[in-house]
Amino acid sequence: MKETNNNEQKQEGKPLLSVLREMEVGESHSFPAERGSYLKSACTTFGFEWGKIFTTATNRADRTISVTRVE
C-alpha cells in the first residue's frame, strides 16, 4: 500500500471489496482505471447493502479512479 497526498492510498494485492468494506468516513483509495466499471458498481451495490455512501472520481492523466467514503 503506497500512501499519496491528501489522504489517498493506492491498494495493491488487497481485494477491492475488502478495501471498500474497511473504509472509514473521509478515507480515499485509488485503483487502476481498468477497475472503474466494477468499482462504481460495487460502490453502489455494496454501499447500499452495508449502509455506506461512496463517491468516485477519475484521473485521466494517471489512469486511476479514486473512491472516497462520505457516509
C-alpha positions as a LaTeX table, in Angstrom:
\begin{tabular}{lrrr}
\hline
Residue & $x$ (\AA) & $y$ (\AA) & $z$ (\AA) \\
\hline
Met1 & 0.00 & 0.00 & 0.00 \\
Lys2 & 1.54 & 3.29 & $-1.09$ \\
Glu3 & 0.34 & 6.45 & 0.63 \\
Thr4 & $-0.07$ & 9.52 & $-1.56$ \\
Asn5 & $-1.05$ & 13.14 & $-0.93$ \\
Asn6 & $-4.42$ & 14.24 & 0.53 \\
Asn7 & $-5.19$ & 11.06 & 2.45 \\
Glu8 & $-5.35$ & 8.84 & $-0.64$ \\
Gln9 & $-3.83$ & 5.39 & $-0.76$ \\
Lys10 & $-3.10$ & 3.04 & $-3.64$ \\
Gln11 & $-4.12$ & $-0.54$ & $-2.96$ \\
Glu12 & $-2.00$ & $-3.39$ & $-4.21$ \\
Gly13 & $-2.91$ & $-7.02$ & $-3.69$ \\
Lys14 & $-5.94$ & $-6.47$ & $-1.45$ \\
Pro15 & $-9.39$ & $-7.38$ & $-2.83$ \\
Leu16 & $-11.45$ & $-4.35$ & $-3.82$ \\
Leu17 & $-14.45$ & $-5.37$ & $-1.70$ \\
Ser18 & $-12.26$ & $-5.75$ & 1.38 \\
Val19 & $-10.91$ & $-2.24$ & 0.85 \\
Leu20 & $-14.42$ & $-0.80$ & 0.50 \\
Arg21 & $-15.75$ & $-2.70$ & 3.50 \\
Glu22 & $-12.93$ & $-1.47$ & 5.77 \\
Met23 & $-13.01$ & 2.19 & 4.69 \\
Glu24 & $-13.73$ & 4.84 & 7.31 \\
Val25 & $-15.64$ & 8.07 & 6.58 \\
Gly26 & $-13.34$ & 10.53 & 4.77 \\
Glu27 & $-10.88$ & 7.84 & 3.65 \\
Ser28 & $-9.90$ & 7.61 & $-0.05$ \\
His29 & $-8.26$ & 4.91 & $-2.16$ \\
Ser30 & $-7.13$ & 4.82 & $-5.79$ \\
Phe31 & $-7.42$ & 1.92 & $-8.23$ \\
Pro32 & $-6.35$ & 1.37 & $-11.86$ \\
Ala33 & $-8.76$ & 2.71 & $-14.48$ \\
Glu34 & $-9.40$ & $-0.85$ & $-15.68$ \\
Arg35 & $-11.31$ & $-1.48$ & $-12.42$ \\
Gly36 & $-13.53$ & 1.58 & $-12.93$ \\
Ser37 & $-16.77$ & $-0.08$ & $-14.03$ \\
Tyr38 & $-16.57$ & $-2.76$ & $-11.34$ \\
Leu39 & $-15.61$ & $-0.19$ & $-8.69$ \\
Lys40 & $-18.58$ & 2.05 & $-9.45$ \\
Ser41 & $-20.95$ & $-0.91$ & $-9.47$ \\
Ala42 & $-19.55$ & $-2.23$ & $-6.18$ \\
Cys43 & $-19.84$ & 1.18 & $-4.53$ \\
Thr44 & $-23.49$ & 1.38 & $-5.49$ \\
Thr45 & $-24.50$ & $-2.21$ & $-4.75$ \\
Phe46 & $-22.49$ & $-2.94$ & $-1.63$ \\
Gly47 & $-22.71$ & 0.60 & $-0.30$ \\
Phe48 & $-26.48$ & 0.14 & $-0.22$ \\
Glu49 & $-26.20$ & $-3.26$ & 1.47 \\
Trp50 & $-23.70$ & $-2.02$ & 4.06 \\
Gly51 & $-25.36$ & 1.36 & 4.66 \\
Lys52 & $-22.32$ & 3.28 & 3.38 \\
Ile53 & $-22.08$ & 6.03 & 0.75 \\
Phe54 & $-19.13$ & 6.36 & $-1.63$ \\
Thr55 & $-18.14$ & 8.85 & $-4.32$ \\
Thr56 & $-15.77$ & 8.22 & $-7.22$ \\
Ala57 & $-13.52$ & 10.48 & $-9.29$ \\
Thr58 & $-11.43$ & 9.68 & $-12.35$ \\
Asn59 & $-7.93$ & 10.93 & $-13.06$ \\
Arg60 & $-7.33$ & 10.56 & $-16.78$ \\
Ala61 & $-3.70$ & 11.68 & $-16.60$ \\
Asp62 & $-2.77$ & 8.95 & $-14.09$ \\
Arg63 & $-5.36$ & 6.48 & $-15.43$ \\
Thr64 & $-6.76$ & 5.91 & $-11.93$ \\
Ile65 & $-10.15$ & 6.08 & $-10.27$ \\
Ser66 & $-10.43$ & 7.21 & $-6.67$ \\
Val67 & $-13.17$ & 6.24 & $-4.26$ \\
Thr68 & $-14.00$ & 8.17 & $-1.09$ \\
Arg69 & $-16.35$ & 7.10 & 1.67 \\
Val70 & $-18.57$ & 10.08 & 2.52 \\
Glu71 & $-21.01$ & 8.44 & 4.96 \\
\hline
\end{tabular}
